[in-house]
Amino acid sequence: AGMKPGDLDNLEVAWTMAFPQVGTMRGQAAIVGDTMFLPMADNNRMFALDISGDKPCVQWVYDGGRALRTSAGYGELSTGQKIVMVGDMGGFVHMIDAMNGKELWSQHMGLFPGSISTGTPVLVGDKVIAPSSQYEIMLAGQDSHECCKIHGGVVALDAITGKRVWEGHTMEQA
């Protein structure tokens, strides 16, 4: 950003924004030009905010249907379409048109039923690379759950269709 350590003493708040009934913001925003893509866990939404003026202005709002857990990932498809991606609590990656907030696809990328998304999806060429984590600690409280069958890994999804291309596991099956 071209800032030096001494510049921090002179920073001032440009603006603030409140989101009522939101207690958890798990992911970081992505800023591209004058647009901030801001995912929220508590209300399952991603906001695209125009931050070019004195106050931010909402461009669009995407409702993911589940708690959005990752930071926003931004990219441009081989078709030239600008996109933003985010992962959710159910282990889905959402591919969203960055210009209008319309969902292009939503695909389960988890390796197991107890998988979740915690790492930011990244566009690499024609693939979306997404880390898969697990939430077994919450399942372990159920008497019917057989422990220790879940682990993390990495999944590649086709950027246009959302279909799984490959998966890599971080450890062998239990």
C-alpha positions as CSV (number, residue, x, y, z in Angstrom):
1,A,0.0,0.0,0.0
2,G,3.0,2.3,0.1
3,M,2.7,3.0,3.8
4,K,5.6,3.4,6.2
5,P,5.5,2.6,9.9
6,G,5.5,6.4,10.7
7,D,2.3,6.8,8.6
8,L,0.2,4.9,11.1
9,D,0.3,7.7,13.6
10,N,-1.6,10.0,11.2
11,L,-4.4,7.6,10.2
12,E,-8.0,8.7,10.8
13,V,-11.2,6.7,10.6
14,A,-12.8,7.4,7.2
15,W,-16.2,5.8,8.0
16,T,-17.8,3.0,10.0
17,M,-20.7,0.8,9.3
18,A,-22.9,-1.3,11.6
19,F,-24.7,-4.5,10.8
20,P,-27.5,-5.1,13.3
21,Q,-27.9,-8.6,14.8
22,V,-24.5,-9.6,13.5
23,G,-22.3,-10.9,16.3
24,T,-19.8,-12.9,14.3
25,M,-17.7,-11.9,11.3
26,R,-15.4,-14.8,10.6
27,G,-14.0,-13.8,7.2
28,Q,-11.9,-10.9,5.9
29,A,-13.2,-8.6,3.2
30,A,-11.7,-8.5,-0.3
31,I,-11.2,-5.0,-1.7
32,V,-11.0,-4.7,-5.5
33,G,-10.9,-1.2,-6.9
34,D,-13.7,0.7,-5.2
35,T,-15.6,-2.4,-4.1
36,M,-15.4,-4.2,-0.8
37,F,-16.8,-7.7,-0.7
38,L,-17.7,-8.4,2.9
39,P,-19.0,-11.9,4.0
40,M,-20.9,-12.3,7.3
41,A,-21.4,-15.5,9.3
42,D,-24.5,-14.6,11.4
43,N,-26.8,-13.5,8.6
44,N,-25.4,-15.7,5.8
45,R,-24.8,-12.8,3.5
46,M,-22.1,-11.2,1.5
47,F,-22.3,-7.5,0.8
48,A,-20.7,-5.7,-2.1
49,L,-20.0,-2.1,-1.0
50,D,-19.0,0.8,-3.1
51,I,-16.3,2.5,-0.9
52,S,-15.3,5.3,-3.3
53,G,-17.2,8.1,-1.6
54,D,-17.5,9.6,1.9
55,K,-19.9,6.8,3.0
56,P,-20.1,3.2,1.7
57,C,-23.0,2.4,-0.5
58,V,-24.5,-1.1,-0.9
59,Q,-24.2,-2.4,-4.5
60,W,-25.7,-5.8,-3.9
61,V,-26.3,-8.4,-1.2
62,Y,-26.0,-12.2,-1.7
63,D,-27.8,-14.6,0.7
64,G,-25.8,-17.8,1.0
65,G,-28.4,-19.7,3.1
66,R,-25.8,-20.9,5.6
67,A,-23.2,-19.1,7.8
68,L,-20.4,-17.8,5.5
69,R,-17.2,-18.8,7.3
70,T,-14.4,-17.8,4.9
71,S,-12.9,-14.6,3.6
72,A,-14.0,-13.4,0.2
73,G,-11.9,-14.6,-2.7
74,Y,-11.9,-12.6,-5.9
75,G,-10.9,-13.6,-9.4
76,E,-11.6,-13.4,-13.2
77,L,-12.8,-16.5,-15.1
78,S,-11.2,-17.3,-18.5
79,T,-14.4,-15.9,-20.0
80,G,-13.6,-12.5,-18.5
81,Q,-16.4,-12.7,-15.9
82,K,-15.4,-11.2,-12.6
83,I,-16.3,-13.4,-9.6
84,V,-16.2,-13.6,-5.9
85,M,-16.1,-16.8,-3.9
86,V,-16.8,-17.7,-0.3
87,G,-17.1,-21.0,1.7
88,D,-19.8,-21.8,4.3
89,M,-20.5,-23.8,7.4
90,G,-22.0,-26.6,5.4
91,G,-18.9,-27.2,3.4
92,F,-20.1,-25.4,0.3
93,V,-18.3,-23.0,-2.0
94,H,-20.4,-20.3,-3.5
95,M,-19.4,-18.7,-6.9
96,I,-21.0,-15.3,-7.2
97,D,-21.0,-12.8,-10.1
98,A,-19.0,-9.9,-8.7
99,M,-20.9,-7.3,-10.7
100,N,-24.5,-8.2,-9.7
101,G,-24.3,-10.6,-6.8
102,K,-26.1,-13.5,-8.6
103,E,-25.1,-17.0,-7.7
104,L,-23.3,-18.8,-10.5
105,W,-23.1,-22.0,-8.6
106,S,-22.9,-23.5,-5.1
107,Q,-21.1,-26.8,-4.7
108,H,-20.5,-29.0,-1.7
109,M,-16.7,-29.4,-1.5
110,G,-16.4,-31.3,1.8
111,L,-14.7,-34.6,2.0
112,F,-17.2,-35.9,4.6
113,P,-20.7,-35.1,5.9
114,G,-19.0,-33.3,8.8
115,S,-16.7,-31.2,6.6
116,I,-16.8,-27.4,6.7
117,S,-15.1,-24.5,4.8
118,T,-12.7,-22.4,6.8
119,G,-10.1,-21.4,4.3
120,T,-10.7,-18.8,1.5
121,P,-11.4,-20.4,-1.9
122,V,-8.8,-19.3,-4.5
123,L,-9.2,-19.2,-8.3
124,V,-6.2,-20.8,-10.1
125,G,-6.7,-20.9,-13.8
126,D,-9.9,-22.8,-14.5
127,K,-10.1,-24.3,-11.0
128,V,-11.3,-23.2,-7.6
129,I,-9.0,-24.5,-4.9
130,A,-10.7,-24.8,-1.5
131,P,-9.4,-26.3,1.8
132,S,-11.8,-28.6,3.6
133,S,-11.8,-28.7,7.3
134,Q,-13.9,-30.8,9.8
135,Y,-16.3,-30.2,12.6
136,E,-16.2,-33.6,14.2
137,I,-15.9,-32.2,17.7
138,M,-19.5,-31.1,17.6
139,L,-20.7,-34.4,16.2
140,A,-18.8,-36.4,18.9
141,G,-21.4,-35.4,21.5
142,Q,-24.0,-37.6,19.7
143,D,-24.1,-41.2,21.0
144,S,-24.6,-42.4,17.4
145,H,-21.4,-40.8,16.1
146,E,-18.5,-43.1,15.4
147,C,-15.4,-41.1,16.2
148,C,-12.4,-40.1,14.3
149,K,-13.4,-40.8,10.7
150,I,-13.1,-37.2,9.5
151,H,-10.1,-35.2,8.4
152,G,-9.2,-32.2,6.3
153,G,-7.9,-31.8,2.8
154,V,-8.0,-29.7,-0.4
155,V,-10.5,-29.9,-3.2
156,A,-10.4,-28.5,-6.7
157,L,-13.6,-27.5,-8.4
158,D,-14.2,-26.6,-12.1
159,A,-14.5,-22.8,-12.0
160,I,-17.3,-22.7,-14.6
161,T,-19.5,-25.7,-13.5
162,G,-18.5,-26.2,-9.9
163,K,-18.0,-29.9,-10.4
164,R,-15.3,-31.6,-8.4
165,V,-12.1,-32.1,-10.4
166,W,-9.9,-33.7,-7.7
167,E,-9.4,-33.9,-4.0
168,G,-6.3,-34.4,-1.8
169,H,-6.5,-35.7,1.8
170,T,-4.1,-34.5,4.5
171,M,-4.0,-38.0,6.1
172,E,-4.9,-41.6,5.5
173,Q,-8.4,-42.9,6.2
174,A,-8.9,-44.0,9.8
